[in-house]
Amino acid sequence: MEVTIVGGGIGGLALALMLHEKGIPSRVYEAAPELKALGVGINLLPHASRELCQLGLEEELAKVAITTRESGFYNRHGQHIFTEPTGRHAGYEWPQFSIHRGDLHMVLVEAFKQRIGADRLMTGWSCTGFDQDDSGVTLHFVDPRDGSARPSVKAEMVVSAEGIHSRIRKQLYPNEGPPRYSGINMWRGVTRWKPFLTGASMVRVGWLNTAKVLIYPIRDDIDAEGNQLINWVVDIETDKYKSQRDWNKPGRLEDFFDVVKDWKFDWLDCPAMFKAADAILEYPMVDQDPLDQWTFGRLTLLGDAAHPMYPRGANGSAQAILDCRALTDALVREGDPIKAMHAYEAIRRPATAKVVLTNRANPPDAILREVFLRTEDKPFDHIDDVISREDLEQLSTNYQRIAGYHKDNLAVPAGS
């Protein structure tokens, strides 16, 4: 059995590495002519970092990431609401990493080349569609640089890990509606800045009626002055799309700055940090309704190609990595690729659908919403007068269980 993977992003490469660990060969076809360190920051929570650490990548990840110590919540007046430890600091066996997406991608690329071989990572192969019969799947490709046809590839088993713009998903669901817009537009950036709080803190500030901001460092000691690379995201309620689904679309400071220009706290000067950004990107918070089926014959979907979700709670990359483990374990357990793909889907499709729907109604920052509603967006004298610590902890625990990174979830393998 050889698995043909369409898409050389985080999901595609993680799947290839997990398959290789179990002695299953694969080949990856990636549309980009050259793999570069693109994007901004993401978080690897313990359920995702567990899988990468078990692949022997912890040391390489720790070199380029921040090992996150805590997750904090503040109102837009800078008042502290709640903080909880994260990763190993919270008693998990695995760390939480805050990392530049490009750094994570490059760690996976180098591991792939060293373990599997650079000749099995085909760049500049853009999939345009497929044909399928009883003997297998035939994939069709072009060179994205000039549109010229590349040779078609006959595959025994295909996994689409192409991301949100999957051509294979589009062929399977040609009448699927447009992305579902949340009513929230996002501006994301990275800034070279002095460490704040512990220097390994992830914080969420404010609420969407004005703005909600997520801030965390993703690289340490980037210069002689001890600065970090700080990742930040500004979410603002917006009636209409201000951008398309393009993770790399440039954004403008003036489109959101007036809303947060007064957010100067004793622990961080947010407006100054936004102004000093190296780069700003813009993205609408969108998802798609969960699909009824991922697997068709000898072909299945994985990651954002299967379950695009709001970029909340570090779930995009994490759920893709959990898909990889479940599919790998199913192939080992079942032997037959068709049975394995159906077994994988039976586990992961309902689990990811639950995350998609929960992110719409009760996101990981529901704590901020609750405090906003109880205080009517006004400063408080003491948080205990607003909400008990037990209630705050319960709000956090509920989301951890649904997303799959509560300690109870990690007591069993991801593919179970």
N, C-alpha and C positions, 0 to 999 in steps of 0.2 A: 504494500500500500504506500502510495506517495500522495501527500496532501498538497494541492495547488492553492496558494493563498493570493488573493487579489487585494493589494493594499499593503504598503510597507510602513504604516504608521505604528503607533504603540501597540494596538491590538494585533496586527498582523505579525509583527516581529516577536512579541511575547508568545503568541501561539506557536510560532516556528521553534522558539527556544524550548518551550515545554514539550513539544512533540519530539524534538531532538533528544531531550533528556530521557524519553521513554523509548528511544530507538526507532521512531517513526520519521522517515525522511519527508522533507517539504521543499517547495520552491516558491519564492515570493516574487510577484510582479507588481512593481510600483510605477505609477504614472509620472512622478517627478523625474526629470532627467538627472537631477543631482539631489542627494539628501542633505539638507541644511538644518541648522539649529534654529527653527522658527518658533514663533509664538511668544507667550508670556508664562506666568506661573500657574502651576497646578499643585494639588496636594495628593499625596499617597497616604491614605489612612491605613490602619493596621491590616484590614482584610485584603488590601491590594499589596501592601509592602510585604506581607507574609509570603505571597506567591513569588515575588521577585527575589526576596531574601533566600527562599528555598531553591531558587535557581543559582545561588551563589553570587548575587549581584549587590549584596548589602554594602560591601566595602567600596565598590565603585560609586554607588549612589551616594554614600555618606561623604565622599570626597567633593561632590559638586552640589550637594543639597544642604539645607538647614534641617537638622533634626529638631522638630517642633516640640516645644515644652508645654505649651498651654494654649487654650482657646478662650478668648475673652469677649464679653459683650458690653457695649456702652451705648448710652443714648446720644442724641446729636448734640447735647450740651457737654459731652465728654465725661458724664458721670458713670461710674462703674456699676454694672448690674450683676454680673456673674462671671466667674472664671473657673474652668475645670482643666485638670492636667490632661495631656494627650500622649498617645503611644506608650513607650516604656515608662514614661513618667506617671502614667495612669495605671501601671501594672500589667500592661500588655506584654506579650513575649516579643512583639515586633514594633519597630519604631513608626512614627509618623514623619514623613519627609515632605517638606515644602521645597519645590524644585522648579527650575525653569523647564518648560516643556521640551525645549530644544536640547537641554542637557540630558533629560531622561531619554529622549529619542536617540541621542548619540551613544549613550551607554548601551542601549539595546542594539544599535547598529554594530558597534564594535564587538559585542558579545556574539552576534550572529556571524560576523565575518570570521572571528577566531574559532568558533565552535562548529559552524555549519559550512562556511566557505563563501567568500565574496561572489563566486561564480553562480551561486544559487539565489542571489539578490539581483533581480533584473530591473534596472531603472530605465525610465523612458518608455515604459510599456503601459499605455493607457487603454484600459478595457472599454470596448464599445458595445459589447453584448455577448450573447452565448447562444448555442444550440445544444439540445440534449436529446439523446436516445438511450436505448437499453444498455449500450456499451460504454457510455460515459458522457462527459460534457466537453463541448468544443468552445473554447474562448476565442474571441476576436479582439485584436489590438491594433492601435496605431501609434506612431511616434508623435508625441504631442508637440514636438518642435516644428514639424513641417506637415503633419497630418498624413504622412505616407503610411501605407498598410504594413504591418508587421506580420510574420507568419502566425497562423492560427495555432492554438495549442490544445491538444486532446488530453483531458484529465480524467482520472478515475474518481476524484473527489475534489470539490471546489468549495472554498470558504471565502465569501465576500467580506473583507475587512476594509472597504473603501471609504468608510466614513459617511458623513451626512449627504454627500453628493453621489452615492453609490449608483452606478449605471445598472448594475445587476438588479438591485431593488427596484429601480425604475422600470426595468423590463418586466419584472415579476408583478409589479403593481402599476401599470401604465395610467390608471385612472385615479391614483391616490391624490387626495386634495393637497393644497399648499400647506406649508408649515403653520402650526397653530401658534399665534403670537400671544404672549402673556400680558401684553400691555406695558412691558418694562423694556427700556432700552439700556444697554450697558456700554460704558466706556472703560477700557482696561489699559493700564500702563505700567511701566517699570521706571524706577527712579533710583539713582545712586544717592544714598542717604545714611545718616548716622543711625546706629541701632536704636530702637525704642523698646521700652519696657524691659523684658528679659533678653532681648536680642534674638529670641527664638519664639516670639509670641505671634499668634494669629488672632486678629481682632475683627469684630463686626460692629459697626457703629450706625445708629440712626434707624429709620424705617422708611418704607417706600413712598409714603405720602409726601415727604420732602425729598429725601435721598437715603439710600443705604450704601455704606461703604465697607468693603472687605479689604484688609491690609495684612500682608505678611512678607517677611524676608525670604528670598529664594537663593541668594548666594552670599557667602560670608567673606569678609576681608578682601574686598575686590581691589583695594589700593593701599598705599602706604599710610593713609589716614584712618584705616580701620572701617571704612564705609561698607555698607551692604547694598545689594541690589534688592530693592523693595518692590513687590508686586502689589498693585491696588486695582480695585474694581469699584466703579460708581454705578449703582442701579437707580434709575429714575422712572417713575410712571410716565409713559408717553403714549398718546392716543394711537399713533400710527408708526409704522416702520420708519426708521431713519437710515436703515442700511439693509443690505441683503445678507444672506447666510454665508458670509465670508469671514473666516477667523482672522484674516490678515488685512482687512480693510482699514485704512488710516482713519483716525478720529480727530476731532478738534477740541481743544481745551475750552474755547468760548461757548461750545454747545452745552456744557454742564457747569461751568465754573461758578456762575452767579449763585447757584443753589447751595454750594458748599464753601463759599469764600470766607465765611465767618467761623469755620470749624477749626479753630486754633485752641488746642488743649494743652495742659501742662505736660502731657506725656508725648504729644506729637502735634506739629504744625502742618495740618493736612493741606491747606491751600498752597503753602510754599512747596510742599512735596509734589503736588500735582503740577505746579508751574515748572518744576525742574525735571520733568519726565524726559527720559531718553526717547520714548516713543509712546504714542497713544493709539489704540485701536478701538473700533466701534463695532458692536454686534447686538442684534435684537435677541432677547431671550425668547427662544422658540423651541418647540418640540413637535413630535408627531404622535397621533393616537397610536396606542399599541396595536401591533399586527396580530391577526388570527393565526398566521403560519409563517415560519421562517424557512422550513426545509422543503425542498422540491426535488424529488429524485436524489441525485448525487450532489446536490448543491444546498448550502445553508448560509445564513447571514450571521454576522458577529459584530459586536460593538455598536457604534453609531449607525452602521448600515442596518442593524436590526432594531435598535431602540434609541433613536435620538431623544435626549431628555434635556430639561433645563440645566444649564451649568451651575448647579447648586449642590452643596454638600460633597464636593470632590467626587462626584459620581460618574462623570463621563468616562474617564480613563479607568477608574476602579471597576466599574461594571464590565467594561471590555476585558480587563484582566481576569475577572471571575469567569466570564464566558470562556476564555482560553483554557482555564483549569478544568472547567466542567466538560468541555469538548474533548480535551486530551484524555481525561480520565474515562470518558465514555468510549473512546476509541480503544483504549487499553482493555477495558472491561468487556466490550461487545465484540471486538475483532472486526466485524462487518461494518463498513463505513455507513451504510444506509441506516442500519439499526442504531449505530452510535449517534448519528446526527439527530434522529428522532428522540433518543434518550436525553441528549444534551438539550434539545428544545423543550422537552417536558419539564426539565429542571429550571432552565434559565428564562424562558419566555414569561411565565407567571411572576417570577421573582422580579424581573426588570419592569414589567408592566406595573407592579405595585410601587416601585420607586418612581416611575414616570408620573403616576397619578398622585402620589404623596407629595412630590415636589410642587405640584400645582396648588395643593390645598394646605399642606402643613410642612413647609420647608424647614431646613435645619436651623434657620434663624427665627423660628416662630417665637422664641423668647423675646426678641426685639418687638415683634408685633404685639405680644401680650402686654408688655410694659408700656408701649405707645398707647394702646387702647385704655389701659387703666389710669395713666397719668394725663391723658389727652395732650401728649407731646410737651408737657411742662416739666421743669426740673422738680426733683423730689428731695425731701430732707434726708430720708434713709430708705434704701431699697426694701428693707423688711416691712416698711409701712405700705408698700405697694404689692409685693408678692413674696411668698415664703421661699426659702432655699429649697425646700422639698419639692415645691411646684416647679421651680426652675430645673432641678435635677430630673424630674419626671418628663418635662418637655424634651430635654436633651436625650434621655434614655429612649423615649418612644421613637425618635428618628433613628437613633443608632440601631435599634432592632430591625426596623423596616429596611434600612440601607445595607444591613448585613455586617456591621462592624462592632456590634456590642460583643462583650466578652463571651456571652452565651453562644452567639452565632459562630464564633471562632473556635468553639470546642469541637466542631465537626469539620471535615474537609469541605472545600468549596464545591466540589463536584458531587457531593452526596445529595 
